Amino acid sequence: MVYSLIAVDLVTAPATPSNTARSGGIVYPIIDSLAHTYGSDPRDGTARKMGAFLVFEEFHGDIITSGLFMTAMAPNLVAVALAKALHVNIPWMTWFIAGLVPAIISLICVPWIIYKMYPPEIKETPNAKEWADSELDKMGKFSLPEKMMAGVFVFALIMWMISSFIGMEASLVAFMAVSLLLLTGVLSIQDILKETGAWNTLLWFSVLIFMATELNTLGVIPWLSLTIKNAVAGVSWIWVLLILVLVYFYSHYLFASGTAHVTAMYSALLGVAISSGAPAVMAAITLGFVGAIFNSTTHFASGPATVLFGSGYVKQSDWWRMNFILGLFYLVVWIGIGALWMKVIGLW
């Protein structure tokens, strides 16, 4: 079940430049429906039956697909643009090939690791197909509102896929979809007002983004970047890059947006790496990968984190504890094994 859900994210990732849209708009509704089907609901203390496991698995599946494809999330595109400003060009296929081995290892291992750390209470689903067929028969044919909902969903999915090519924000697509649902009567204003989890996420996430932006505006982040540059002067580029990766990764605890973090620090860190003698393309892609995997830090680390954590299925203590462990795994696989793989394909 988990590998199937992650496959949905994987298939849509190359053409959906918003990881929040994929995880929150496409996969999470499926997860929520599955969880409720198996009697798992955070409101009555049954989150661990199924929902918590599925939510956390999808969160990490989204992290992996975001690292694999350059066009899978906005921070990647920002990193590519910032690298180009430093005269480092990263082709789409080069990014993809560089991330292929780390992504395959992660896609195979991470679901299993999470299953061992955070298993669902329901581990067997006997006669699932027969049961699903009988439930579909009870539901009957599609009603007109359901057909409209499906049409709006397809519209939103297509618009998310082409948004990066036509210069449209993913959030605008979401507002367009909601507007269509209101105009067609599929949803009412009262239905939207009842989505307290979404409003809660919107309010506190905006505050966190403001705070992270102010750290950059007030000079904290530029000061940190300059301090790093002075501290690693004269050190071998391999050690410099490793130090930059660790600083870049763990400094994400100060940020509530991947785009804000990449915008604030990527150029400075890449400049330090190149000036120390690191191969430009290899360093640029390595730091680009960090922009995906550092989402495995906090419950406010990215859009998908806030949406999926905001669903209430996973406790904050569990989120931080397991993410810390998986963060170490990602560093070993994406930076360690990833660097060896980039050596094999000739990037350094």
C-alpha positions, 0 to 999 in steps of 0.5 A: 500500500505504501509503495503504491502511494509513493508511486503516485508521488513519483509519477507526478513529481517530474511535472509537478513543481510543487511538492506541497501540491503533490503530497497535500493535494493529490496523495493526502486525500487518498491517505485520509480516505484509506485511514478512515476506511480502516477506522483510523482517526486522530480525533478519537485516538486511533491514528496509529491504526493506519493513518499515522503510518501512511502520513509519515511514509508519504512525507518521506516519499515526497522528500525522495521524489523531490530530490530525484527530479529538478522540477519536483519542487520550487527550491530545486528550480531556485537552486538551479537559477542561483547556480547559473548566476555563478556560471554553473549550469545544471541540465535536467538530465544531469540532476536526474542521473546524479540522484538516481542511485540515492533515490532508488536506495531511499525508495527501497529502504526508507519505507521499510525503516519507517515500518520498523520504527513506526509500524501501523497497528493494522498489518494485514488486510485480508480480502481487501479486493473483494471488500473494496468491490462490495463497497464500490457497489454500495456507493453506486454510480458517480453523482453529478457533484462527484463528477464535477469534483473529479473534473476539478481535480484533473484540472488542478493536476494538469495546471500544477504540472504545467504551472512552471512552464507558464509562470503560474504559482501553484497556490493560484491553481489551488485557489482556482480549484476551490473557486470552481468547487464553490461556483459549481456548488460542490462545496459551500462556504460552511464546508471550507470554514469547517476545515480548521486544520487547513486554517490552522496550518495557514496561520502559523505557517505564515508566521514561521515564514515571516520569522525565517525571512527576518533572520535573513533581513536582519543579517543573521544568515549572511553573517553565518555564511561569512563566518563559515567561509572564514572558518574553512579557509585553507581546508581541502575541498572535500572537507569544506563541502562536507562541512557546508552540507552539514551546516546547510542541512541542520540550519534548516531548523531555523527555517519554515520554507525550503525556498526561503532557505535556498534563497538565503544560503545556497549561493553563499555556500556554493561560492565557498565550495567552488572557491575551495576547489570543489568541482562546480557541477558536483558541488551545485548538485550536492547542495541541491540535494540537501535542499530536498533532504533537509525537509526531514527536520521539523514539522514546519520544515516545508509545505508538505510537512505542515500539511501532513503534520497538520492532519494530526495523525503524527505526534510532534515528538514522534515526528522530530525523533524519527526525522532525526534518524532518517536525516542521518540516513539521507546524509549517508545515502544522498551525500556519501553514496551520492558523491561516489555515484557522481564520481562514477558518472564523471561529475568530479 
